[in-house]
Amino acid sequence: MAPQEQGGNEMPARDVISGLSRFEFWLYSSWFKFLIQYRKTLLGPVWLLVGPALFILVLGLLFSQVNAVDADLFIPHLTIGLITWTLISGFVTNSTTVFQRSRPQILQGTMRLSDIVMVDIISTVLQFLHQVVIVFAVFLIYSRSVSLYSFVSLLGLALLIANGIWLTVFFGIIGARFRDLAEIVGAIMRIAFLATPIIWLPGETSHGLLMSAFLTFNPFYHFLELVRAPLLNAAIAPLSWMVVLTLTVIGFALAIVFYQRFFRQVPLWV
């Protein structure tokens, strides 16, 4: 059987809808992929907590002094920003190689492209949820309160994950054809991390035109704000909602077009 005859002739939306019956398969495959990644390490998935925790502990205390900001204000800002950034960065960087990493399954016809996308998305979300423990710990240490408004961050998180889906389809197809995309995206993400208010506060740069542009035209900032602002009891700017919703609609439209046009070529490209 040809690799895409198993479902590749379906329309993208219908493919995903029919794939919902395979949610248990997606979840099991993602969980297995998550565990096997650390099967020969001493601490296992705990390593997902060690790196961010050390980063927050060292840089949080250091930058709070450099920026002359109280630690109880800066460290929660840094923590939520860094943990959310791991999810954003995971979606973006993994998307460029998602089909390359699943080459055997594609060529053998054992998984649809939509299955591969969803397993990769859920795996990234599982890693993120594992690191959310750090956010809870910081909130307890600094006695940060949670209100009903804080749950708006769940809507922001849902929009972020939804954008991860179209991004993985779109960049996955382009990355299967052009292998240099992974290197280009990796370089851009390193710059984007510094240009996004994670290790610095947006209010510090409100009078700088260049830094204000980083906030206005940086899509990562708007996605980050939808998750972080409610948890810090800060208002979400209407511009952030507009940017995120616009990117969501345009992104899914692009992903559907690319899927319909190029899904038959993916097995040849990988």
Backbone bond lengths (Angstrom), bond angles and torsions (degrees), N, CA, C in turn:
res aa  C-N    CA-C-N  psi(-1)  N-CA   C-N-CA  omega(-1)  CA-C   N-CA-C  phi
1 M - - - 1.464 - - 1.512 109.73 -
2 A 1.300 117.47 135.70 1.451 121.31 178.48 1.513 109.64 -65.52
3 P 1.352 118.41 149.57 1.443 121.88 -173.97 1.505 114.20 -54.00
4 Q 1.321 119.24 -35.91 1.458 119.45 -174.48 1.521 113.39 -103.18
5 E 1.313 118.42 4.93 1.449 120.04 179.13 1.524 111.00 -72.09
6 Q 1.344 116.15 -14.94 1.439 120.43 -176.70 1.515 112.27 -75.73
7 G 1.263 119.08 -4.37 1.453 121.46 -178.62 1.501 110.99 165.30
8 G 1.319 116.48 -1.54 1.453 120.11 -176.05 1.510 113.64 -70.10
9 N 1.356 117.53 -18.23 1.450 118.69 -179.07 1.519 111.76 -85.34
10 E 1.359 117.05 3.09 1.445 119.78 178.87 1.519 109.83 -87.07
11 M 1.337 115.04 157.07 1.445 120.10 174.27 1.521 108.65 -69.10
12 P 1.328 120.01 150.88 1.456 122.09 -176.46 1.518 113.56 -54.63
13 A 1.328 118.30 -48.67 1.462 120.24 -178.35 1.528 110.79 -62.12
14 R 1.339 116.25 -43.98 1.458 120.26 179.96 1.524 110.59 -66.36
15 D 1.326 115.42 -35.35 1.458 120.61 178.43 1.515 110.71 -61.55
16 V 1.344 116.34 -45.09 1.457 120.91 -179.18 1.525 110.65 -69.09
17 I 1.353 116.85 -41.84 1.463 120.30 -179.58 1.521 110.83 -62.24
18 S 1.330 116.41 -44.85 1.464 119.27 178.15 1.517 111.09 -67.31
19 G 1.348 115.18 -26.71 1.466 119.31 179.64 1.513 113.34 -75.88
20 L 1.365 117.33 -15.02 1.461 119.92 179.45 1.524 111.50 -61.39
21 S 1.320 116.27 -26.92 1.458 119.65 176.82 1.523 111.07 -69.66
22 R 1.330 115.34 -12.87 1.468 120.78 179.04 1.530 111.16 -100.84
23 F 1.346 117.34 20.83 1.457 120.23 -177.03 1.527 111.28 -59.54
24 E 1.322 116.72 -38.51 1.464 119.31 178.87 1.522 110.33 -62.92
25 F 1.318 116.68 -36.95 1.464 120.33 176.73 1.516 110.72 -65.68
26 W 1.349 116.58 -43.51 1.466 119.91 177.64 1.523 110.47 -59.05
27 L 1.330 115.88 -46.73 1.463 120.40 -176.06 1.520 111.22 -66.49
28 Y 1.339 116.66 -44.38 1.465 120.18 179.88 1.524 110.78 -64.03
29 S 1.330 117.22 -44.89 1.463 120.98 -179.57 1.527 110.88 -63.58
30 S 1.329 116.85 -39.64 1.458 120.62 179.88 1.526 110.67 -67.14
31 W 1.334 115.92 -43.60 1.470 120.09 -179.87 1.528 110.44 -64.86
32 F 1.321 116.58 -41.51 1.470 120.38 178.35 1.524 110.16 -64.01
33 K 1.324 116.56 -42.49 1.471 121.26 178.33 1.518 110.55 -63.48
34 F 1.329 117.06 -38.35 1.456 122.39 179.28 1.525 111.03 -64.43
35 L 1.335 117.08 -43.75 1.460 120.64 -177.05 1.527 112.28 -74.28
36 I 1.322 117.23 -40.88 1.464 120.53 -175.40 1.525 112.00 -67.55
37 Q 1.338 116.02 -21.11 1.459 120.44 179.16 1.523 111.65 -62.49
38 Y 1.345 116.89 -26.97 1.465 120.73 -176.07 1.530 112.17 -119.69
39 R 1.331 117.64 22.90 1.459 120.41 -171.53 1.525 113.66 -65.55
40 K 1.335 118.36 -26.01 1.463 120.65 -177.37 1.527 112.69 -109.11
41 T 1.339 117.09 14.40 1.464 120.62 178.22 1.521 109.84 -98.81
42 L 1.313 116.08 157.06 1.456 121.18 -176.43 1.524 112.00 -72.37
43 L 1.333 116.82 -42.34 1.460 121.14 -176.01 1.524 113.14 -96.21
44 G 1.329 117.50 -11.22 1.451 120.49 179.02 1.524 112.34 63.31
45 P 1.348 117.48 -139.71 1.476 120.45 -177.88 1.524 114.43 -62.45
46 V 1.333 116.93 -11.32 1.470 119.59 177.97 1.528 110.66 -59.51
47 W 1.337 116.82 -25.19 1.465 119.87 178.92 1.525 111.32 -61.37
48 L 1.339 117.21 -24.32 1.461 119.97 176.69 1.524 111.60 -67.13
49 L 1.334 116.73 -20.83 1.456 121.06 179.59 1.521 112.16 -94.82
50 V 1.325 116.66 -30.78 1.459 120.39 -173.94 1.524 111.77 -63.42
51 G 1.342 116.95 -50.02 1.462 120.68 -176.86 1.522 113.33 -59.81
52 P 1.345 118.31 -56.07 1.465 119.25 178.79 1.519 113.51 -61.54
53 A 1.352 117.28 -36.42 1.459 120.04 -179.09 1.526 110.93 -64.04
54 L 1.330 116.84 -43.74 1.469 120.02 178.34 1.525 110.87 -66.16
55 F 1.328 116.41 -40.39 1.471 120.86 178.66 1.525 110.21 -59.61
56 I 1.309 116.05 -46.39 1.463 120.54 -178.23 1.526 110.91 -67.89
57 L 1.317 116.92 -41.40 1.457 120.48 -178.20 1.519 111.80 -63.89
58 V 1.340 116.33 -48.63 1.466 120.69 -175.48 1.528 110.97 -76.38
59 L 1.339 116.40 -57.10 1.459 118.90 -176.45 1.525 112.49 -71.48
60 G 1.333 116.62 -30.22 1.453 118.94 178.16 1.516 111.67 -61.20
61 L 1.308 117.35 -48.86 1.461 121.12 179.30 1.527 111.04 -68.90
62 L 1.334 116.70 -37.79 1.462 120.42 -178.43 1.524 111.07 -68.40
63 F 1.345 116.71 -51.34 1.463 119.66 -175.77 1.517 112.52 -71.78
64 S 1.326 117.44 -25.28 1.454 118.34 175.42 1.518 110.77 -65.47
65 Q 1.348 116.28 -31.83 1.456 120.66 176.02 1.526 111.06 -77.40
66 V 1.328 117.01 -42.30 1.465 121.03 -179.61 1.524 110.80 -63.86
67 N 1.335 116.38 -42.25 1.456 121.02 -178.82 1.525 112.98 -85.31
68 A 1.334 116.57 -1.18 1.466 121.70 -179.29 1.527 111.50 54.87
69 V 1.339 114.78 47.01 1.456 121.39 179.61 1.524 108.06 -121.60
70 D 1.317 117.00 142.54 1.458 120.55 178.04 1.521 110.54 -60.29
71 A 1.326 116.26 138.24 1.460 120.85 -178.49 1.521 111.69 -62.07
72 D 1.337 117.72 -34.36 1.461 119.13 -179.14 1.519 112.78 -69.77
73 L 1.341 117.30 -13.47 1.461 121.86 174.14 1.523 111.02 -96.94
74 F 1.350 116.45 -43.52 1.466 120.28 -173.09 1.523 112.55 -76.77
75 I 1.328 117.99 -41.37 1.467 119.52 -174.39 1.530 112.34 -66.40
76 P 1.346 121.11 -42.38 1.475 118.38 172.89 1.531 112.38 -60.97
77 H 1.347 116.63 -38.62 1.466 120.98 176.00 1.525 110.48 -59.69
78 L 1.327 116.61 -46.76 1.459 121.93 179.94 1.524 111.37 -65.54
79 T 1.319 116.55 -42.56 1.465 120.82 -175.93 1.520 112.20 -63.25
80 I 1.340 116.10 -52.10 1.465 119.37 -179.63 1.526 110.19 -63.89
81 G 1.329 116.39 -40.07 1.456 119.76 -179.94 1.518 111.98 -63.67
82 L 1.337 116.92 -44.59 1.469 120.42 -177.55 1.522 111.58 -67.85
83 I 1.328 117.46 -44.76 1.465 120.54 -178.54 1.532 110.51 -66.07
84 T 1.332 116.40 -40.66 1.468 119.14 177.35 1.521 110.79 -67.49
85 W 1.326 116.59 -35.04 1.466 120.33 178.29 1.526 111.22 -63.57
86 T 1.340 117.71 -34.75 1.469 119.48 177.82 1.521 110.71 -61.71
87 L 1.343 116.51 -34.16 1.468 119.92 177.29 1.522 110.65 -71.44
88 I 1.340 116.21 -46.51 1.461 120.54 179.23 1.529 110.42 -61.05
89 S 1.315 115.70 -50.47 1.463 120.86 -178.98 1.525 111.27 -62.87
90 G 1.327 116.35 -37.34 1.461 119.90 178.98 1.514 111.73 -62.38
91 F 1.338 116.44 -44.54 1.459 119.94 177.72 1.531 111.30 -60.93
92 V 1.326 116.09 -47.25 1.468 120.46 -173.46 1.526 110.79 -68.58
93 T 1.317 117.37 -52.29 1.473 120.35 -175.04 1.530 112.17 -69.91
94 N 1.319 117.09 -38.94 1.472 119.65 179.98 1.516 112.06 -69.70
95 S 1.343 116.43 -28.56 1.464 119.53 -175.79 1.523 112.61 -62.03
96 T 1.322 117.20 -32.49 1.463 120.10 -174.62 1.528 112.91 -71.18
97 T 1.321 117.45 -19.08 1.470 120.39 -177.72 1.527 112.30 -123.54
98 V 1.327 117.66 13.08 1.462 119.98 -172.62 1.530 111.87 -60.47
99 F 1.319 118.63 -41.31 1.464 120.72 -178.70 1.523 111.67 -81.80
100 Q 1.309 116.95 -30.44 1.468 119.62 175.93 1.525 110.62 -63.57
101 R 1.344 115.81 -41.37 1.467 120.00 -179.20 1.526 112.29 -70.39
102 S 1.315 116.85 -17.73 1.466 121.13 -179.87 1.525 111.52 -110.28
103 R 1.307 116.42 27.48 1.463 121.37 -177.28 1.535 113.23 -55.29
104 P 1.350 119.79 -45.71 1.475 118.50 -179.29 1.529 112.68 -60.56
105 Q 1.339 116.91 -42.68 1.461 119.96 -179.50 1.523 111.58 -65.05
106 I 1.337 117.11 -36.86 1.459 120.74 179.84 1.523 110.74 -68.01
107 L 1.316 116.69 -46.69 1.465 120.50 -177.41 1.522 112.00 -69.66
108 Q 1.332 117.32 -31.56 1.456 120.39 179.43 1.524 112.37 -83.62
109 G 1.345 116.77 -12.05 1.460 120.42 179.30 1.507 113.98 74.07
110 T 1.335 118.36 21.38 1.467 121.50 -177.43 1.526 112.99 -85.58
111 M 1.348 117.32 -16.93 1.467 120.67 -179.53 1.518 109.85 -138.93
112 R 1.321 116.33 139.97 1.450 120.16 173.09 1.523 109.11 -74.01
113 L 1.314 115.83 163.29 1.459 119.35 175.84 1.524 110.36 -62.85
114 S 1.336 116.93 -37.29 1.465 119.91 179.06 1.523 111.17 -65.37
115 D 1.350 117.47 -35.65 1.464 120.57 176.33 1.519 110.70 -63.39
116 I 1.323 115.89 -43.72 1.457 120.97 -179.04 1.521 110.36 -62.52
117 V 1.329 115.97 -42.42 1.461 120.61 179.20 1.520 110.81 -62.61
118 M 1.328 117.56 -48.60 1.453 121.13 -175.54 1.523 112.17 -68.21
119 V 1.313 117.70 -37.07 1.472 120.30 176.81 1.522 110.21 -63.62
120 D 1.318 116.81 -40.50 1.461 120.22 179.10 1.529 110.83 -67.15
121 I 1.330 116.70 -40.52 1.467 121.18 178.90 1.527 110.10 -62.96
122 I 1.322 117.25 -49.35 1.467 120.75 -177.48 1.523 110.57 -64.62
123 S 1.334 117.58 -36.93 1.467 120.29 177.74 1.526 111.05 -60.88
124 T 1.331 116.13 -42.56 1.460 120.35 178.51 1.522 111.26 -65.89
125 V 1.337 116.60 -39.69 1.468 120.48 178.63 1.525 110.55 -66.04
126 L 1.328 118.25 -38.16 1.461 120.95 178.26 1.528 111.27 -61.91
127 Q 1.318 116.94 -40.79 1.457 119.85 176.24 1.522 110.92 -63.53
128 F 1.319 116.54 -40.26 1.462 120.81 178.26 1.525 110.62 -62.88
129 L 1.325 117.44 -47.40 1.458 120.82 -179.38 1.518 111.19 -61.81
130 H 1.314 116.14 -33.37 1.463 120.28 177.99 1.531 110.44 -63.66
131 Q 1.330 116.83 -34.88 1.457 120.81 -177.77 1.527 113.29 -85.94
132 V 1.328 117.14 -12.10 1.463 120.48 178.70 1.523 111.24 -62.00
133 V 1.325 116.15 -21.44 1.466 120.65 176.53 1.527 110.47 -54.48
134 I 1.317 117.21 -36.12 1.470 121.67 -179.53 1.526 110.04 -64.00
135 V 1.334 116.92 -38.76 1.464 120.36 178.99 1.523 110.27 -62.93
136 F 1.332 116.81 -45.21 1.463 120.21 178.19 1.525 111.07 -60.13
137 A 1.340 116.31 -41.81 1.455 120.43 -179.64 1.531 111.35 -62.51
138 V 1.333 116.82 -44.22 1.463 120.91 179.85 1.529 110.70 -65.08
139 F 1.326 117.06 -39.66 1.465 120.16 178.91 1.532 110.94 -63.78
140 L 1.320 116.71 -36.52 1.461 120.06 177.59 1.525 111.27 -69.72
141 I 1.320 116.44 -43.14 1.470 120.89 -177.66 1.523 110.81 -63.66
142 Y 1.334 116.32 -41.82 1.466 120.27 -176.21 1.532 113.01 -100.32
143 S 1.329 115.67 12.60 1.464 121.86 173.88 1.532 112.50 52.61
144 R 1.319 115.99 45.47 1.455 120.37 177.80 1.532 109.26 -81.09
145 S 1.304 116.06 130.65 1.457 120.51 -179.28 1.532 110.80 -87.41
146 V 1.309 115.14 153.48 1.462 121.91 178.77 1.521 108.32 -119.68
147 S 1.332 116.51 127.38 1.455 121.86 -179.89 1.523 110.03 -110.80
148 L 1.324 115.97 177.84 1.469 119.72 176.48 1.524 111.01 -60.95
149 Y 1.323 115.41 -34.41 1.464 119.82 179.39 1.529 111.25 -61.98
150 S 1.320 116.84 -27.63 1.467 120.78 -178.72 1.524 112.04 -61.10
151 F 1.333 116.40 -26.54 1.463 119.75 -177.78 1.531 112.32 -73.15
152 V 1.331 116.99 -8.60 1.465 119.68 173.18 1.526 110.08 -62.55
153 S 1.330 115.93 -25.55 1.463 119.74 178.69 1.522 111.28 -61.42
154 L 1.330 117.84 -26.31 1.465 120.51 177.01 1.522 110.79 -66.00
155 L 1.338 116.27 -36.28 1.464 119.73 175.20 1.521 110.01 -66.01
156 G 1.333 116.71 -42.18 1.459 120.03 176.68 1.514 111.29 -62.00
157 L 1.319 116.65 -39.14 1.461 120.90 178.59 1.522 111.08 -66.08
158 A 1.332 116.80 -40.34 1.467 120.78 178.11 1.526 110.82 -62.72
159 L 1.325 117.09 -41.59 1.466 120.45 177.60 1.523 110.85 -65.80
160 L 1.319 116.66 -37.36 1.462 120.52 178.44 1.523 111.09 -63.86
161 I 1.322 116.70 -44.06 1.467 120.50 179.30 1.529 110.71 -66.54
162 A 1.338 116.21 -39.64 1.469 119.85 177.90 1.519 110.70 -60.30
163 N 1.321 116.70 -41.82 1.466 120.06 177.64 1.519 111.46 -67.86
164 G 1.318 116.64 -28.86 1.461 119.36 175.45 1.521 111.93 -63.21
165 I 1.329 117.11 -31.32 1.461 121.18 -179.70 1.525 111.00 -67.70
166 W 1.345 116.45 -52.97 1.476 117.19 -178.65 1.520 110.52 -67.03
167 L 1.326 117.12 -34.17 1.459 120.56 179.62 1.526 110.91 -63.18
168 T 1.322 116.02 -40.54 1.465 120.14 -179.46 1.522 111.15 -66.98
169 V 1.325 116.76 -39.15 1.469 120.08 177.02 1.526 110.27 -65.76
170 F 1.318 116.27 -49.43 1.462 122.29 -174.44 1.525 111.56 -65.35
171 F 1.332 116.97 -56.39 1.461 120.73 -179.70 1.523 111.95 -70.81
172 G 1.339 115.86 -27.59 1.465 118.26 178.93 1.521 111.67 -64.29
173 I 1.326 116.57 -42.07 1.465 121.11 179.13 1.526 110.40 -68.25
174 I 1.342 116.74 -45.23 1.463 119.35 179.12 1.525 110.52 -64.78
175 G 1.341 116.77 -41.28 1.460 120.56 -179.74 1.515 113.20 -66.30
176 A 1.341 116.82 -29.50 1.466 119.70 176.95 1.519 110.72 -67.35
177 R 1.327 116.31 -31.74 1.468 120.71 -179.31 1.517 112.05 -86.98
178 F 1.329 116.74 -39.92 1.462 120.97 -177.15 1.530 109.32 -120.71
179 R 1.323 116.79 103.15 1.462 121.63 -174.05 1.522 112.51 -68.74
180 D 1.323 117.59 -20.23 1.465 119.93 179.82 1.523 112.43 -69.34
181 L 1.320 117.02 -14.99 1.461 120.02 -177.19 1.523 111.29 -59.48
182 A 1.317 117.46 -37.35 1.467 120.80 -178.89 1.527 111.06 -61.40
183 E 1.331 116.98 -41.84 1.465 120.40 179.85 1.527 110.80 -68.80
184 I 1.318 116.12 -40.44 1.471 120.31 -179.85 1.524 110.34 -63.78
185 V 1.329 116.06 -47.23 1.460 120.40 -179.25 1.526 110.95 -64.67
186 G 1.327 117.10 -39.21 1.460 120.29 178.23 1.516 111.95 -59.66
187 A 1.337 116.61 -42.88 1.468 120.80 178.61 1.527 110.82 -66.05
188 I 1.332 117.04 -41.05 1.465 120.74 -179.96 1.521 110.95 -64.54
189 M 1.329 117.37 -40.31 1.456 120.51 -177.83 1.524 112.19 -67.12
190 R 1.321 117.60 -32.40 1.469 119.87 176.88 1.531 110.56 -65.28
191 I 1.327 115.74 -39.15 1.468 119.97 177.24 1.524 110.23 -71.66
192 A 1.323 116.62 -40.36 1.462 121.08 -178.01 1.525 111.34 -62.33
193 F 1.324 116.97 -33.80 1.465 119.84 178.61 1.527 111.31 -60.26
194 L 1.323 116.11 -41.91 1.462 120.29 -179.87 1.528 111.72 -74.57
195 A 1.334 116.98 -29.22 1.459 121.14 -178.54 1.523 112.69 -84.86
196 T 1.313 117.05 -5.05 1.461 122.21 179.29 1.525 108.88 -104.41
197 P 1.330 118.67 135.69 1.470 121.07 -177.28 1.526 113.26 -68.61
198 I 1.316 114.52 81.80 1.458 121.50 175.79 1.523 109.68 -113.60
199 I 1.336 116.04 -51.91 1.466 120.02 177.73 1.527 110.91 -97.09
200 W 1.335 116.91 7.99 1.457 121.75 172.90 1.522 108.88 -142.87
201 L 1.324 115.80 159.37 1.456 121.99 -176.63 1.525 110.91 -95.65
202 P 1.323 118.35 137.12 1.469 120.53 -179.10 1.521 113.04 -58.50
203 G 1.316 117.62 -35.96 1.452 120.51 -177.37 1.504 113.97 -64.04
204 E 1.349 116.52 -21.68 1.455 120.17 -178.21 1.516 111.91 -70.26
205 T 1.333 117.69 -19.36 1.466 120.77 -171.98 1.521 112.06 -119.97
206 S 1.334 116.17 18.63 1.463 119.14 -174.51 1.523 112.69 -64.47
207 H 1.357 118.21 -19.04 1.459 120.29 -178.13 1.526 112.06 -99.55
208 G 1.307 117.73 0.81 1.457 120.22 179.70 1.512 110.77 -100.41
209 L 1.321 116.84 126.18 1.454 119.87 -177.93 1.516 111.90 -64.44
210 L 1.342 116.42 -41.51 1.455 120.15 -178.37 1.525 111.00 -64.80
211 M 1.325 116.68 -46.76 1.452 119.91 -178.06 1.533 111.10 -71.11
212 S 1.310 116.68 -31.76 1.471 119.39 174.97 1.522 110.51 -64.21
213 A 1.333 116.23 -34.97 1.464 120.32 177.05 1.522 110.81 -65.33
214 F 1.349 116.35 -35.05 1.457 119.91 177.13 1.531 110.89 -60.07
215 L 1.331 116.49 -34.09 1.457 120.38 -179.62 1.524 111.24 -79.45
216 T 1.315 116.55 -39.42 1.469 120.25 -175.95 1.518 112.30 -73.14
217 F 1.332 116.86 -43.55 1.464 121.23 -173.01 1.532 113.52 -103.79
218 N 1.309 116.85 6.83 1.462 120.77 178.48 1.524 109.11 -95.58
219 P 1.329 119.01 104.73 1.473 120.09 -177.62 1.516 112.68 -63.76
220 F 1.340 117.55 -29.47 1.462 120.25 179.95 1.524 110.91 -63.08
221 Y 1.322 116.71 -35.55 1.462 120.68 178.86 1.529 110.72 -62.63
222 H 1.312 117.38 -42.21 1.463 120.85 -177.44 1.531 111.11 -67.73
223 F 1.328 117.00 -40.51 1.462 119.49 175.94 1.527 110.62 -64.85
224 L 1.320 115.28 -40.39 1.459 120.63 179.72 1.521 111.43 -63.45
225 E 1.324 116.37 -40.39 1.461 120.95 -178.16 1.524 111.81 -64.36
226 L 1.328 117.46 -36.24 1.458 120.16 -179.07 1.522 111.92 -64.10
227 V 1.329 116.19 -25.39 1.457 120.37 178.44 1.526 111.34 -94.47
228 R 1.328 117.42 -42.99 1.468 120.79 -171.86 1.519 113.82 -82.26
229 A 1.329 117.88 -42.30 1.464 120.70 -174.06 1.535 113.07 -56.49
230 P 1.343 119.91 -47.33 1.470 118.65 179.30 1.525 113.08 -61.70
231 L 1.326 117.30 -36.14 1.466 120.16 -179.65 1.521 111.45 -68.53
232 L 1.329 117.22 -26.10 1.459 121.66 178.26 1.531 111.21 -98.34
233 N 1.342 116.16 11.82 1.471 121.79 -179.61 1.522 112.47 56.69
234 A 1.327 115.60 37.97 1.471 121.33 177.30 1.526 108.65 -111.48
235 A 1.320 115.54 151.02 1.466 120.46 -179.40 1.523 110.72 -74.54
236 I 1.314 115.88 146.15 1.464 121.90 175.76 1.524 108.57 -93.07
237 A 1.310 116.49 126.17 1.462 120.35 -179.51 1.533 109.87 -65.77
238 P 1.331 117.73 139.44 1.475 120.50 177.52 1.527 112.07 -54.96
239 L 1.341 117.18 -32.35 1.459 120.28 179.44 1.522 111.15 -60.44
240 S 1.324 116.79 -36.90 1.465 119.86 -179.80 1.517 111.26 -64.65
241 W 1.335 116.58 -41.93 1.470 119.77 176.23 1.524 110.62 -62.32
242 M 1.319 116.93 -43.88 1.462 121.03 -178.59 1.514 111.55 -62.40
243 V 1.329 116.84 -44.74 1.461 120.98 -178.84 1.522 110.76 -64.15
244 V 1.326 116.73 -47.58 1.463 120.69 -176.85 1.526 111.40 -64.79
245 L 1.323 117.62 -46.32 1.468 120.39 -179.35 1.528 111.60 -65.93
246 T 1.337 116.33 -37.65 1.471 119.75 178.18 1.520 110.95 -65.56
247 L 1.327 116.71 -45.40 1.465 120.60 178.48 1.521 111.35 -63.29
248 T 1.329 117.19 -34.96 1.462 120.84 179.42 1.520 110.95 -63.71
249 V 1.331 116.78 -47.62 1.470 121.10 -178.87 1.527 110.71 -66.04
250 I 1.337 116.32 -49.66 1.468 120.34 -178.89 1.523 110.81 -63.74
251 G 1.325 116.07 -40.62 1.459 120.36 -178.25 1.512 113.06 -62.70
252 F 1.329 116.84 -46.02 1.461 119.35 179.64 1.527 110.92 -66.56
253 A 1.328 117.25 -35.13 1.460 119.93 177.04 1.527 110.30 -62.61
254 L 1.330 116.87 -45.05 1.470 120.80 178.00 1.525 111.47 -63.15
255 A 1.330 115.86 -42.58 1.466 119.60 -178.00 1.525 111.22 -63.30
256 I 1.339 116.87 -41.08 1.462 120.39 179.35 1.525 110.83 -64.43
257 V 1.333 116.51 -43.35 1.465 120.65 178.82 1.522 110.74 -62.22
258 F 1.321 117.52 -46.41 1.460 121.42 -178.91 1.522 110.90 -65.44
259 Y 1.337 116.21 -40.29 1.462 119.19 179.90 1.526 110.83 -62.76
260 Q 1.313 116.39 -46.92 1.459 119.97 -179.99 1.522 112.42 -63.04
261 R 1.316 115.34 -35.74 1.465 120.41 -173.20 1.524 112.31 -82.88
262 F 1.322 118.14 -35.43 1.463 119.37 -167.24 1.526 115.64 -122.89
263 F 1.338 119.63 1.72 1.470 117.83 -173.73 1.534 112.22 -63.47
264 R 1.338 117.79 -28.77 1.469 120.03 179.04 1.523 112.26 -70.54
265 Q 1.343 116.65 -24.12 1.454 120.49 -178.34 1.537 113.37 -84.03
266 V 1.344 116.42 -18.52 1.472 119.26 -175.68 1.522 112.74 -56.81
267 P 1.359 120.14 -45.72 1.475 118.83 178.34 1.540 112.68 -60.04
268 L 1.311 118.09 -29.62 1.451 121.46 179.62 1.530 110.75 -76.32
269 W 1.314 116.43 -32.25 1.462 120.51 -176.70 1.527 113.30 -79.92
270 V 1.337 116.78 -33.61 1.462 118.37 -176.04 1.519 112.10 -74.95
